[in-house]
Amino acid sequence: MAHSDQPLKEGNVHISAPHIYGSALQELDLIPNSSTSFLNIGSGTGYVSCIAAQILGPNALNYGVELYDDVVDHCKASLGRWKSSTIEEAKDDVSIVHFMDDNIADIQSKLFEYMLVRVVFY
């Protein structure tokens, strides 16, 4: 299953087929090592946010918002494993990803005053 181009779901945790993420990220035209802000509403597993963090570099703001707390817990655990497996020299080249479990309507005032938002539906 790990190398299959198909979606996977277990409870509230869902990951789309890998080609979907590739297509969505390609359309964003992210600028490497920029100070671009990245907001992922419905961030799920955080997969897209982590790839964006790698592309955008350490000067970017990167937020993921997810409604389900169990999905955010899964995401944070996965992020911790990803960070611990990243080569030490590369850790400084990645933006910090902030994940929160909340309804976007409740937190918009916290985020939107600091961020330029680019929204992609995939």
Secondary structure, DSSP 4 states (H G I P E B T S, - for coil): -TT-SS-EEETTEEE--HHHHHHHHHHHT--TT---EEEEET-TTSHHHHHHHHHH-TTSEEEEEES-HHHHHHHHHHHHHHHHHS-GGGGGGSPPEEEEES-HHHHHHHHHTT--------
